[in-house]
Amino acid sequence: MTTKGSFYVKNNSNDKITGYVRFKDSPEMEVHFDLNIGEQSESASFESGAATHDSWYYSFKKAGKTYTGDKSCAYYAKDENKGPVVAEIFNDNLKISPPLSGSCEKTL
C-alpha cells in the first residue's frame, strides 16, 4: 500500500528564504520556493510506503547563509486524507508536520 499526499513549505522565519525541499531525494517530488516572511509555497505531490520513516531533503538560503541536510520523519497512510504535510522553516529549525503522525524537528 502506498500513501499519496502533498506538501508545501512555509516561511516562519524573520528572513526571506530561497531554495527547495525534496521528498526522498526525488526531484519529481520537490518544491522550489522564494518566500518572504509569512509566505507559503505552492504544493507538490509525493508517494510513500504505508508506514515508513522517509527522508525530507532541504537546501535553502536564509540571511545570507546556506542550510543543507535531511530529516527523517514518519508519515502514515491514515494521514492521507487529513491534509498536506507542512515543511516549516523557522529562525533556527526546520519542522515537518504530517497531519496526524505528529511532527519532527531539526535544529539548523
C-alpha positions in Angstrom: 0.0 0.0 0.0 1.3 3.4 -0.8 0.3 6.8 0.5 -0.2 9.7 -1.8 -0.2 13.2 -0.4 1.0 16.7 -0.9 3.4 19.0 0.9 4.3 22.7 0.9 6.9 25.0 2.5 6.0 27.8 4.9 8.4 30.6 5.9 8.0 31.2 9.7 11.5 32.8 10.0 12.4 36.5 10.2 14.1 36.5 6.8 13.4 35.8 3.1 14.2 32.2 2.1 15.1 30.7 -1.2 15.7 27.0 -2.1 13.9 23.7 -2.2 12.5 20.9 0.0 12.6 17.4 -1.6 10.9 14.2 -0.5 13.0 11.0 -0.6 15.7 12.8 -2.7 13.4 12.5 -5.7 13.5 15.6 -8.0 9.9 14.9 -9.2 8.7 15.3 -5.6 10.2 18.7 -4.8 9.1 22.2 -4.0 11.2 25.2 -5.1 10.5 28.4 -3.3 11.4 32.1 -3.0 9.4 33.2 0.1 9.1 36.4 2.0 8.3 36.3 5.7 5.0 34.5 6.4 4.5 33.2 2.8 4.0 29.6 1.8 4.9 27.8 -1.4 2.8 26.0 -4.0 2.3 22.3 -3.1 3.9 19.3 -4.6 2.8 15.6 -4.6 4.6 12.7 -3.1 4.2 9.0 -2.6 5.3 6.9 0.4 5.0 3.5 1.8 2.1 2.7 4.2 4.0 3.3 7.4 7.6 4.3 6.9 10.2 6.8 8.0 11.0 8.8 5.0 13.7 11.5 4.5 13.0 15.1 3.6 15.9 16.8 2.0 16.4 20.6 2.0 18.7 23.2 0.7 17.9 26.9 1.2 19.4 30.3 1.8 18.3 32.5 4.7 20.0 35.7 5.8 23.0 35.0 3.5 23.7 31.5 4.9 23.0 28.2 3.2 21.4 25.3 5.0 21.5 21.8 3.5 20.6 18.5 5.1 17.9 16.0 5.6 15.4 14.9 8.3 13.7 11.5 8.7 10.1 11.7 9.6 7.2 9.2 9.9 4.2 9.5 7.6 1.4 7.0 7.8 -1.3 6.0 5.3 -4.1 7.1 7.7 -2.9 10.7 7.3 -3.6 10.7 3.6 -6.9 12.5 3.7 -6.3 14.8 6.6 -4.4 17.5 4.7 -1.0 18.2 3.3 2.4 17.9 5.1 3.9 21.2 6.0 7.7 21.9 6.0 8.0 25.0 8.2 11.3 26.9 8.3 11.8 28.9 11.5 14.8 31.1 12.5 16.7 28.1 13.9 14.9 24.9 13.0 13.0 23.0 10.3 9.8 21.3 11.3 8.0 18.6 9.2 4.3 18.3 10.3 2.3 15.4 9.0 -1.3 15.9 10.0 -1.8 13.0 12.4 1.6 11.4 12.9 3.0 14.2 15.0 5.9 16.4 13.9 9.6 16.1 13.8 12.1 19.0 14.1 15.7 19.6 13.2 17.9 22.4 14.5 19.5 24.2 11.7 
